[in-house]
Amino acid sequence: MKETPGSQNISTKLERIAKLAREAPGVAFTTLAHHIDVEWLREAYRRTRKDGAVGVDGQTADEYAAHLEDNLRSLLERAKSGTYRAPPVRRVLIPKGDGTQMRPIGIPTFEDKVLQRAVVMVLEAIYEQDFLHSSYGFRGERSAHQALHALRDQVMHMGGGWVLEVDIRKFFDTLDHGHLQEILRRRVRDGVLLRLIGKWLHAGVLESGAVSFPESGSPQGGVVSPLLSNVYLHGVLDVWFEQEVKPRLQGRAFLIRYADDFVLVKPTNKRKRRHAPSWGSITR
């Protein structure tokens, strides 16, 4: 993505937000939406993929770009005034893993992707200061390969250990809205942003010609969903493991997480090598 003259201005604003978040851990931000202006939306548009599938309105990125400035001004006014309506997400199924199962993917409209990107830019600047080093999914330049390298290096350093691999079943489909919003409010209390996130969480899902309104979940495929998943799992898993689990285990232990897949590792008890450890004492 070729940078524009405004890209540096936005980067400077993001660095300021990140600095404030870093200097005030645990403090909730009440005013954030004022950062989002037409220039901010223009940068969000630049960062949005232009070759993705179209949403329920059928509008392509090229069609949106034909009247870009007018569209962005209209989008800004609706987002700030509260009149923006999150369109239903078009759901498609794609093969998962070996192809024996299907994964539901949500496809927002292009305009919705732009607005979600604008909000994600603000929230990432804050939450990247909070996320732990053990989290690797959907985080800038971090990757699954880096997670695997970290797992290998730490297991080798420990000389082996017991490994518990966990895949949270249907996490994106069952994400609890109320709990997520409670976690978000610990760090973000800006009414405009919380209202937009609430609209995205409750937007309908179009599938097979019918619109449904799930009471839980955040459609996988949306721009905001990966960040929301990280915020949720940071609160209920990563921090919990560091603060509640590790102090109750003997010896070194660690967690490596990539999105909703994670690995827990604890040392082998040399006096009882033949017996696997009981994880029951650390279940939530």
Secondary structure, 3 states (H helix, E strand, C coil): CCCCHHHHHHHHHHHHHHHHHHHCCCCCECCCHHHCCHHHHHHHHHHCCCCCCCCCCCCCHHHHHCCHHHHHHHHHHHHHHCCCCCCCEEEEEEEECCCCEEEEEEECCHHHHHHHHHHHHHHHHHHCCCCCCCECCCCCCCCHHHHHHHHHHHHHHHCCCEEEEEECCCHHHHCCHHHHHHHHHCCECCHHHHHHHHHHHCCCEEECCEEECCCCCCCCCCCCHHHHHHHHHHHHHHHHHHHHHHHHCCCCCEEEEECCEEEEEECCCHHHCCCCCCCHHHCC
